[in-house]
């Protein structure tokens, strides 16, 4: 146990040293080409378990990763985040071989309220004030269909309470808006997130998300691997993560789209093999991996209806047998597909839950109102930043 804890703290402390290179993952680079670059035997990858191979396919171009080279140019260690929770760690051991493991990411998370008058553009001002490019996009998304940001003029106002993960001082992962107010020509619009169902409602508890149903995309024999975000495996004595659900089914079995959307990616994607990614209208994306082949005529940008045939089950990429790996992402975060598929997206708060929600919304409105007094109409105001650090799950060996 001691050994592992030392290892984790070593990784964290060495990250702050100057020898660590922080750089972005190049476009077109795969896990295998990365190993090749450092002359690391490819068996490191081929001997991984299926779930870990799939995690290697989750590496996204342009994401930051952390690298330490030895003086002779060989790789000492590398940390590659593949989700907001999990990172891949490859390191050189004393006997000069390389090892692979998955580790939880130790990040900070802060919640803050920011209020500002509009002087130029919402996107530029928010990015300048918070360092997050994604916050404005998320803000516009939750007000879609009500507040018209194009109508915003000088001296209109926004106030947002949001939380953001940060890694080594940089925003990391998607910002999470808890509450927001947009004032356009004196009219105020509100959105509050209900943590229970992860949806947004206005100050009266009225919801907006269109009712949305995902469908299981195939007739399957069994579920061969469940979604796990970050779990300490007591038998294997390591962290495990599997960012999707694996449905075992015979080769050639038809795969259908889980929901309406547009094809964002169609082609080979590392260890995922033949993969289709569909973007849906509500911040969701679905990913269908290891396909034997795609249905003809599909390309990037093709509009897809729920239940439409898109491909066939196979075991392309790295897969131990024919199955469909289904990934589901909400605003860039991997979520458990089965949880969303089983529960339809229902609108509305009722009874006591609604009362509590409205009462909480009132408290936030009051907090927002306090910053929108005349003195604060000039500059961006930042309130109460609360910071917490994620804890590594204790390991028992
Ligand atoms: Zn899988």
Boltz pocket constraint, residues with backbone or C-beta under 6 A from the ligand:
constraints:
  - pocket:
      binder: B
      contacts: [[A, 51], [A, 54], [A, 225], [A, 242], [A, 244], [A, 245], [A, 246], [A, 324], [A, 325], [A, 326]]
      max_distance: 6.0
